[in-house]
Amino acid sequence: MRNEFLKFSSKRILFSTMMASTLLVGSPETVFADTNEVQEVLQNSTVKGKVVDANNEPIIGASIVIKDSSIGVISDLNGNFTLNSVSEKVTLIISYVGYKTQELPVNGKSVVNITLQEDSELLDEVVVVGYGTQKKASLTSAISQIKGEDAFKDRGTSNVSVALQGEVPGLVVTRTSTRPGSEGVAMKIRGDISVNGNSSPLVLIDGATASLDELNQMNPNDIENISVLKDASAAIYGSRSASGIVLVTTKRGKKGKAKIVYNGSISTTIDGIQTPLTNNYQWLDMFYEAKYQDARANNPTLSASEDIKDKFDWWILKPGSVMSGIDASGKSYDNETLWKAWRNGETLTLINGGKTFRYTPNQNIKDILYGQATSHKHNLSISGGDDKFGYMASVGYADNNAQLKVAEDGEKKYNARLNMDYQATKVLKLETSMAYDIRNITTPSTGVGEGWMDPWLWPIYNENGDFYDTFGNNRNPVGRLVDGGQIKNNWNTYRANLVATFDLSDYVSGLSIQGTASYKKVENSIQTSKNKIQYYDWVGNPTGNFQSPGSLSEQVKRWTSVTTGAFARYEKTFAELHKISAMVGMTAENEDYKTITASRKRGPLFEGSGLVDLDVMVSGDNNEAKGGQSSWALLSYVSRLSYNYSDRYLLELLGRRDGSSKLHPEQRWKNFYSVSGGWVLSNENFMKSLEWLSNLKIRYNYGKTGSVEGIGNYEQYATLSTGTAYFGKSMASQSTLALAGMTSASRTWETITSHDIGLDFSFLNNQLYGSFDYYSKRNNGMFIPVTYPSILGASAPKSNNGKFSAKGWEFALGWRDKIGELSYNISGFIADAKSKVIELENNENVPTPGKNSNRLIGKPRDAIYVFKTDGLFQTQAEANAYYDQYYWVDPNDHGKGVKKNNILFAPAETGTKRLRPGARKVVDLDGDGAITNDDIYYAGDAAPHLTFGLKAGIAWKGIDISAFFQGVLKQKVLRSGNHYAPWVGGTLQNTTFMGQMWSDINIPNPLDDGATNLVNTNTSTDYAIPSFDANFGKWNYQNKDVSVQDSKYIRLKSLVIGYTLPQKWTNHLALSKVRFYFSGDDLWEWTKVKDGYDPEYGEATNGTYPFSRLLSIGIDVTF
């Protein structure tokens, strides 16, 4: 009997609503099915029928629609339906979530009884695994697969890694920018597992190894699916599997007529979270406030505003400075006069030292440098096949531009691919893949963001149209970006794969053998030109210049790799219960690397010519040429044995034996393995009565993976380094040879042991589905440097004396349903990973203030240690008492000196570099009576935690809407750089501090002669009193708890709204499908960051490049 839950559509709708409120996201899916039918001859224009399941139970809410129309009905509580005024030639489409969809011609029948079959697509889905495929239902490992269409369809970005952010549980993708080609993307699977290397997973494209850069060169439209191997199942890839595996499978031709598909879109940026930097007026106010407070600190007995202003250090505004001057009328402008003129937005032309200076403070340099950027991308593919031959060919182009308006900044991508399958004989099948990817990234060589570090009070161009000089003779940001040169970073990748499979089942049932070969050539050429930039004063006289005389550098890096393999596979089912699958094989991989660099530093032969060939650079003694090459090889034997008893009990054994050229011959070979098992409880007889249960499987995986990250290709060999030393009778400089470092014959692989226990489940005909995993990993042979006494005379090699562990969990849940013609899908996941160093030989385990990158026992990588603070001093007496308690050995006798290792400023009556009202109080955490570098505490780590992805989608009558949210619910960032505190570096200021800094007085506003206040009294803030003294600013903010940002966030990663034209319309156009869509990337975010930066910006605050949002419109046409 059908479960009562499904009998009443009201309950099902209520449950759907609750799931939508809980999960938020997903994408619509079409469910396909088969049917059985009983029909009678049509006597009139009315068609009646009943929809039931395989148990003859009625299906409530099934959709019955006339094909190529909007006419349809829904089955009632008894599964019955009636369609009136139906032509005898129509075709009915019957569908219901969890069942396969049927298309049924009426053919003159008046009664149509339909039996829908359950859709097992969720469990029958084929998942790409190491060296093969498996049904999802029989997986015993933590492997997640996402379809390329689900991850990349209609997205504005053409960067594969960025599009994968938030898509897969346990796969953490981070970025630091939205700038095309310079996103700063990093990828990890289940966190760190070593302090060596970058913990990036191994990427394979159609079975051949690739780098993250190569992945991002790809055309996302070419990707069929991506599998992520997260546990010891990665052991089948041996020495590079410690950080997990990303398997990319490209599209291939399918049997059927030729299908031509065009996808195209055009995109534009709009402002996202902007860098929180001051405009001219804000900077002038903060300048005045800091100078006012510094004057008070240097003259603490003064209280009258005019007396304090008389003691101002006006810096570049003082008389005789480069900013001061006289206008055409003879009026003198300096200090407060000049400040007021700028603050009022007055345009000035001043004479100073015979030079003419122009000031235009009423402008915003951000608007001059940055604006909207337009990008477009196009993809054309053709695919098809028959019983013998299948093919898929595609070409793609993307022109992605960044927001910088004044210079070229962005990337261009060109992609071509040809995949072919050929059944040459009954025995032999050939599969080939060829791809050529080009990615050209162009940026200004002077550094985007570095040019806008001043308040921009000057014009960009002088009256002749030349780049105008500033007070530093070389600080014009637009001049640097326009004429300063370019970096052209070009990637060219060619890859070819061949697979030959011999089906020997006619000779031995279930036996096949396979040979594979792949070739890859990657070339990365980097051309860096730095041109001399000449600046001029207002009337056209040459003044200063920047990066004279100029330089040119050409670097070419080339990787060539060849991989071959041979495999034998055997599959057999015995007694209809015992399914056995076995594979044995071997692979050999070799990679050669070569680089060459040539440069000249004497400037171009013809200044301003724009020629960047080395032949036109002036020769001289400042030329350079260098290069290098290296290679490595890997030989591997692999095996897999899978056993499936009655789809209930599952067992899989994986093994791999690797030999690496990087290690000493005595330690070159290592075995890796994985053992996993699964129990499908839902297939047990005692669970059959639970009709609401579709699938329930418990699985466990244990194994060992390996790594040689962190050691070079030739560290097993002793090398000599050249140098000079003074010795001999005459003590002259002599050439020397020295041992560069010691070698080790005992160093072997890093070996990671991992455990994973998981639960897969689905209910209600697979409408509700999900999984849970808990895992732990331990690296018991981590490479670490060992410290010996300097008398050894050479550096010691890294040893396997470190230990590192990680553990975490992942939870995913989804719901899909259809109510009449409305279908929707909701899914989401949340995951976390935590790691820590267990053991380090010769490590003193002493943390230092700031971010500790690698070496702290009991803590993760990038552990943040900061000083705990307790507010701000309110009076000088309070600061003096603090000195007595923590600075002096004896507060009653200063002659006894100061406490050892204290980090406090020396006490003084005047000056800015001293503890005073508005300065920060640091807590003596260790209680030793002194403020030292030991008074720090662990404030968290910089890794993202509680990462999540949420999807929601809905489709109705050709209209589809989907939303994708992604984020991090726990992450700490310790701010550094030029703008993490007032006046600690650079001249621009962070607007976060504006009007929020400590002050025990009102500072009158000089613009209206003190009628109002520029700054009001504010002693309850946590932002210290401002000062131009950078050391004072660092005391208040550097490595303090107030500089730790909570960078958790939720971001609307993607929103897509599409419309597919009705089939009857497209048929008239001889087209199969036409779809229009609008999409938006990074449209909205919620964050806990307090200092104004985007939560993905990173820790440094040196740049000015803004985050952007992307709006796109596009079309998909299938011929």
PyMOL commands that set and color helices and strands:
alter all, ss='L'
color gray80, all
select helices_A, chain A and resi 4-6+9-23+121-124+136-138+148-152+160-164+212-217+220-222+232-237+280-298+305-310+315-317+335-343+365-369+477-483+614-616+665-667+681-683+685-687+790-792+876-886+894-896+991-993+1006-1008+1030-1037+1041-1043+1063-1068
alter helices_A, ss='H'
color red, helices_A
select strands_A, chain A and resi 35-41+47-52+63-66+72-74+80-83+91-95+102-105+109-116+126-129+132-135+143-147+171-174+186-189+202-205+208-210+223-229+245-250+256-271+325-326+332-333+348-352+355-359+374-385+389-401+410-423+428-444+486-503+511-530+533-536+542-546+551-574+578-600+623-645+649-660+669-680+693-707+720-727+732-739+750-763+768-784+799-819+822-839+850-852+863-867+869-872+920-922+936-941+945-956+959-970+972-974+1003-1004+1013-1015+1044-1046+1049-1060+1073-1087+1108-1118
alter strands_A, ss='S'
color yellow, strands_A
deselect
rebuild
show_as cartoon
